[in-house]
């Protein structure tokens, strides 16, 4: 466990992961969009590897719940794009410093928010799936927020299909991301400890989502979630600029 992580950090992190897991259990995505910016403010140590590991567990649980709606033929193109996204993310991580990471994190979080509110409605087809898969995995590897690009091409599909296919994509994308993070030095023993310490939030959030899947007004919560992400992303960007200028 990193020395600067206290019990208060862990309690707050579990609450954030719980909320993000519950949201993803209802909408098909959201653990990254909601949890990653807030976890970064609690401590950058929680991002990206520990949250990505949590996302793997959550997507496995969601695949088991929604397995009858899975259409793997539709999601295979996005998975293929995910390989390219992971490679590009690995190259980025190898060339940026710790201070540079804060800047990249803040910019990508704000980009994710912008994509979510842009109102674009690309069709669900092979070309768009490859593009979305590449962008989602690139952003997800660096920030643990990979939902917005892939969500754009599924926004007109039905709930069970969205939850099943996006879970399948996120599972493969997360594996690609974890391999990249390990090779670039961003996944080691401290990150594994933080993953284990925040795992209760995943299970509790997923359990709560079962009773809220047809009740929680996701569209009503969407502006609040994106507002939180935007504020946290802007804060990370400002902190990165201050640290960069200070160094």
C-alpha positions in Angstrom: 0.0 0.0 0.0 1.4 3.4 -0.9 2.6 5.2 2.3 0.6 8.4 1.6 -2.7 6.5 1.4 -4.8 6.7 4.6 -7.9 5.0 5.8 -9.9 8.2 4.9 -8.6 7.9 1.3 -9.7 4.3 1.1 -13.2 5.0 2.5 -13.7 7.9 0.1 -12.4 5.8 -2.8 -14.7 2.9 -2.0 -17.7 5.3 -1.9 -16.7 6.7 -5.3 -16.2 3.3 -6.8 -19.5 2.1 -5.4 -21.3 5.0 -7.1 -19.5 4.4 -10.4 -20.2 0.6 -10.3 -23.9 1.2 -9.6 -24.1 3.7 -12.5 -22.4 1.3 -14.9 -24.7 -1.6 -13.7 -27.6 0.5 -14.7 -26.5 2.3 -17.9 -23.8 0.0 -19.3 -20.9 2.5 -18.7 -20.1 5.1 -16.1 -17.5 3.8 -13.6 -14.8 5.6 -15.4 -16.6 8.8 -16.2 -17.8 9.3 -12.6 -15.1 7.6 -10.5 -11.9 8.4 -12.3 -11.9 12.2 -12.0 -13.0 12.0 -8.3 -10.4 9.3 -7.5 -7.7 11.4 -9.1 -8.6 14.2 -6.8 -8.6 11.9 -3.8 -5.1 10.6 -4.9 -3.6 10.1 -8.3 -2.4 6.7 -7.1 -5.9 5.3 -7.7 -5.6 6.1 -11.5 -5.4 4.4 -13.9 -4.4 0.8 -13.0 -6.4 0.2 -9.8 -9.6 1.5 -11.3 -9.0 -0.4 -14.5 -8.7 -3.6 -12.5 -11.9 -2.8 -10.7 -13.5 -2.3 -14.1 -12.5 -5.8 -15.2 -14.3 -7.3 -12.2 -17.3 -5.2 -12.9 -17.6 -6.0 -16.6 -17.3 -9.8 -15.8 -20.2 -9.4 -13.4 -22.2 -7.5 -16.0 -21.5 -10.0 -18.7 -22.9 -12.8 -16.5 -26.0 -10.7 -15.8 -26.6 -9.7 -19.5 -25.1 -12.7 -21.3 -28.3 -13.6 -23.2 -28.3 -10.2 -25.0 -24.6 -10.4 -26.1 -24.0 -10.0 -29.9 -20.3 -10.6 -30.2 -20.2 -10.2 -34.0 -21.2 -6.5 -33.6 -18.5 -5.7 -31.0 -15.6 -7.5 -32.6 -14.6 -4.4 -34.7 -14.5 -2.2 -31.6 -12.3 -4.8 -29.9 -9.9 -4.8 -32.9 -9.7 -1.0 -32.7 -8.9 -1.4 -29.0 -5.6 -3.1 -29.9 -4.5 0.0 -31.8 -5.7 2.3 -28.9 -3.7 0.4 -26.4 -0.5 0.6 -28.4 -0.9 4.4 -28.9 -1.6 4.8 -25.2 1.5 2.8 -24.3 3.7 5.1 -26.5 2.1 8.1 -24.8 2.8 6.8 -21.3 6.4 6.1 -22.2 7.2 9.7 -23.2 5.3 11.7 -20.6 6.5 12.6 -17.1 4.5 12.4 -13.9 3.7 16.1 -14.2 2.8 15.6 -17.9 0.5 12.8 -16.9 -1.7 15.3 -14.9 -1.9 17.5 -18.0 -2.8 14.6 -20.3 -5.3 13.3 -17.7 -7.1 16.7 -17.4 -7.2 17.2 -21.2 -8.6 13.7 -21.9 -11.2 14.0 -19.1 -12.5 17.3 -20.6 -12.4 15.7 -24.1 -14.6 12.8 -22.7 -17.1 15.3 -21.4 -17.1 17.2 -24.7 -17.8 14.0 -26.6 -20.6 13.1 -24.2 -22.4 16.5 -24.7 -21.6 16.9 -28.4 -24.9 15.4 -29.6 -23.1 13.3 -32.3 -25.0 10.2 -33.3 -22.7 8.0 -35.4 -24.2 4.8 -36.8 -23.3 1.4 -35.4 -21.2 0.0 -38.2 -17.7 -1.6 -38.6 -15.8 1.6 -39.4 -17.3 3.6 -36.6 -16.8 0.7 -34.2 -13.1 0.5 -35.0 -12.7 4.3 -34.5 -14.7 4.3 -31.3 -12.8 1.2 -30.0 -9.4 2.9 -30.7 -10.4 6.1 -29.0 -12.0 4.4 -26.0 -9.1 2.1 -25.3 -6.6 5.0 -25.7 -8.5 7.2 -23.3 -9.3 4.3 -21.0 -5.7 3.2 -20.7 -4.4 6.6 -19.6 -7.4 7.9 -17.6 -9.6 4.8 -16.9 -12.4 6.8 -18.7 -13.1 5.0 -22.0 -16.9 5.1 -22.0 -17.9 8.2 -24.0 -16.5 7.2 -27.5 -17.9 3.7 -27.5 -21.2 4.9 -25.9 -21.8 7.2 -28.8 -22.3 4.4 -31.3 -24.6 2.5 -28.9 -26.8 5.4 -27.8 -29.7 4.4 -30.0 -29.6 0.7 -29.1 -31.7 -1.0 -26.4 -30.6 -1.3 -22.8 -29.8 -5.0 -22.5 -27.8 -5.0 -25.8 -25.9 -1.9 -24.7 -25.0 -3.4 -21.3 -23.9 -6.7 -22.8 -21.9 -5.5 -25.8 -20.3 -2.6 -24.0 -19.3 -5.0 -21.2 -17.7 -7.4 -23.7 -15.8 -4.5 -25.3 -14.7 -3.1 -21.9 -13.5 -6.5 -20.8 -11.2 -6.9 -23.8 -10.2 -3.2 -23.7 -9.3 -3.4 -20.0 -7.1 -6.4 -20.6 -5.3 -4.5 -23.4 -5.0 -1.5 -21.1 -3.6 -3.6 -18.2 -1.0 -5.2 -20.4 0.0 -1.7 -21.6 0.1 -0.3 -18.1 2.3 -3.2 -16.9 4.8 -2.9 -19.7 5.0 0.9 -19.2 5.6 0.7 -15.5 2.2 1.9 -14.3 1.0 -1.4 -12.8 2.9 -3.0 -9.9 2.4 -4.1 -6.3 1.1 -0.8 -4.9 -1.6 -0.6 -7.6 -2.7 -4.2 -6.9 -3.1 -3.3 -3.2 -5.2 -0.3 -4.0 -7.3 -2.5 -6.3 -8.0 -5.0 -3.6 -8.7 -2.3 -1.1 -11.4 -0.7 -3.3 -12.9 -4.0 -4.5 -15.8 -3.9 -1.9 -17.1 -0.8 -3.6 -17.4 -2.7 -6.9 -19.4 -5.6 -5.4 -21.7 -3.3 -3.4 -22.4 -1.0 -6.3 -23.1 -3.8 -8.7 -25.5 -5.4 -6.1 -27.3 -2.1 -5.7 -27.7 -1.6 -9.5 -29.8 -4.8 -9.8 -32.7 -3.0 -7.9 -32.2 0.3 -9.8 -31.7 -0.9 -13.4 -35.3 0.1 -14.3 -35.8 2.8 -11.8 -32.7 5.1 -11.8 -33.3 8.1 -14.2 -29.9 8.0 -15.9 -30.7 10.8 -18.3 -31.6 13.0 -15.4 -28.4 12.2 -13.6 -26.2 12.6 -16.8 -25.7 16.4 -16.5 -24.6 16.0 -12.9 -22.2 13.2 -13.7 -20.7 15.2 -16.6 -20.5 18.3 -14.5 -18.6 16.5 -11.8 -16.2 15.0 -14.4 -15.7 18.4 -16.0 -14.9 20.1 -12.7 -12.5 17.4 -11.7 -10.8 17.3 -15.1 -10.3 21.1 -15.0 -8.9 20.8 -11.5 -6.4 18.1 -12.7 -5.4 20.3 -15.7 -4.9 23.4 -13.5 -2.8 21.4 -11.0 -0.8 19.9 -13.8 0.0 23.4 -15.2 0.9 24.7 -11.8 3.2 21.8 -11.1 4.8 22.0 -14.6 5.5 25.7 -14.1 6.7 25.2 -10.6 9.2 22.5 -11.8 
